[in-house]
Amino acid sequence: MPVEIDAVDKKIINELIKNAKIPLRKLAVIAGVSFVTVLNRIKRLEKEKVIMGYEARICYRELGYDIYVLIELMIGKGKLLELQRKIARNSNVCSVYDTTGQYDATIIAKFKTTKLMDAFLKKIQKYDFVERTNTKLILNVVKEGHIILH
C-alpha cells in the first residue's frame, strides 16, 4: 500500500530532489511550514522509506566514463534473481531491472573504454543460465534522474 503524502510532503520531496543539501530553514519557507514541521516530515518520510538516502549527482562523462550501455538479458528459468544480484555487484553497473517482453532483465552500465565494456559483456555471457544478451550503446543522455511529484 502506498505511503500517504500531502502537498507539503510533495514540496519537501521535490525540493530535496533538486538539491539534497538545501538548508532546512530555506526548505521550510518554500514549503510554507515551520522548520520543526519540515524536520518531522523528513524524519517520517525517511522512516517510511520514501526518502531512502541522499546522494551527489555525478557527471560520469566528465570523469572519463564515455561508454554507456543498456544490456538486455534472457535468463534461464529459476536463476533470474541470483544472476541479477551477481551482476549488480559489478562496480560499473548502475541499474538492474526485471523486465517484461523478450528479455528478462535490463542492465545499465558505464565504462571508461570499449575494452572494459567488452570484457564485462564476455564475462556475463559466460554465466550459467544466461541464454542471450542484447547490447545497446547509449549515444546521448537526454534525461536521467528523478521525476517530480504532482
NORPE-V451895 format. One record per residue. N is the residue number from 1. RES is the residue in three letters. D_FIRST is the distance of its C-alpha to the first C-alpha in whole Angstrom. Layout:
N:RES:D_FIRST / N:RES:D_FIRST
This chain:
1:MET:0 / 2:PRO:4 / 3:VAL:7 / 4:GLU:9 / 5:ILE:12 / 6:ASP:16 / 7:ALA:19 / 8:VAL:20 / 9:ASP:17 / 10:LYS:18 / 11:LYS:21 / 12:ILE:21 / 13:ILE:19 / 14:ASN:21 / 15:GLU:24 / 16:LEU:23 / 17:ILE:23 / 18:LYS:26 / 19:ASN:28 / 20:ALA:26 / 21:LYS:30 / 22:ILE:30 / 23:PRO:31 / 24:LEU:29 / 25:ARG:31 / 26:LYS:32 / 27:LEU:28 / 28:ALA:28 / 29:VAL:31 / 30:ILE:29 / 31:ALA:26 / 32:GLY:28 / 33:VAL:27 / 34:SER:29 / 35:PHE:29 / 36:VAL:27 / 37:THR:24 / 38:VAL:24 / 39:LEU:24 / 40:ASN:22 / 41:ARG:19 / 42:ILE:20 / 43:LYS:20 / 44:ARG:16 / 45:LEU:15 / 46:GLU:17 / 47:LYS:15 / 48:GLU:12 / 49:LYS:13 / 50:VAL:12 / 51:ILE:16 / 52:MET:17 / 53:GLY:21 / 54:TYR:24 / 55:GLU:26 / 56:ALA:29 / 57:ARG:30 / 58:ILE:32 / 59:CYS:35 / 60:TYR:36 / 61:ARG:38 / 62:GLU:40 / 63:LEU:40 / 64:GLY:42 / 65:TYR:39 / 66:ASP:40 / 67:ILE:38 / 68:TYR:35 / 69:VAL:34 / 70:LEU:31 / 71:ILE:31 / 72:GLU:30 / 73:LEU:30 / 74:MET:31 / 75:ILE:30 / 76:GLY:31 / 77:LYS:29 / 78:GLY:28 / 79:LYS:28 / 80:LEU:26 / 81:LEU:24 / 82:GLU:27 / 83:LEU:29 / 84:GLN:26 / 85:ARG:26 / 86:LYS:29 / 87:ILE:30 / 88:ALA:27 / 89:ARG:29 / 90:ASN:32 / 91:SER:33 / 92:ASN:33 / 93:VAL:30 / 94:CYS:27 / 95:SER:24 / 96:VAL:24 / 97:TYR:21 / 98:ASP:21 / 99:THR:22 / 100:THR:23 / 101:GLY:26 / 102:GLN:30 / 103:TYR:28 / 104:ASP:26 / 105:ALA:25 / 106:THR:26 / 107:ILE:27 / 108:ILE:28 / 109:ALA:31 / 110:LYS:34 / 111:PHE:38 / 112:LYS:41 / 113:THR:43 / 114:THR:43 / 115:LYS:45 / 116:LEU:42 / 117:MET:39 / 118:ASP:42 / 119:ALA:42 / 120:PHE:38 / 121:LEU:38 / 122:LYS:41 / 123:LYS:39 / 124:ILE:36 / 125:GLN:38 / 126:LYS:40 / 127:TYR:36 / 128:ASP:36 / 129:PHE:34 / 130:VAL:34 / 131:GLU:36 / 132:ARG:36 / 133:THR:35 / 134:ASN:35 / 135:THR:35 / 136:LYS:35 / 137:LEU:37 / 138:ILE:35 / 139:LEU:38 / 140:ASN:36 / 141:VAL:33 / 142:VAL:32 / 143:LYS:29 / 144:GLU:27 / 145:GLY:24 / 146:HIS:21 / 147:ILE:20 / 148:ILE:20 / 149:LEU:18 / 150:HIS:18
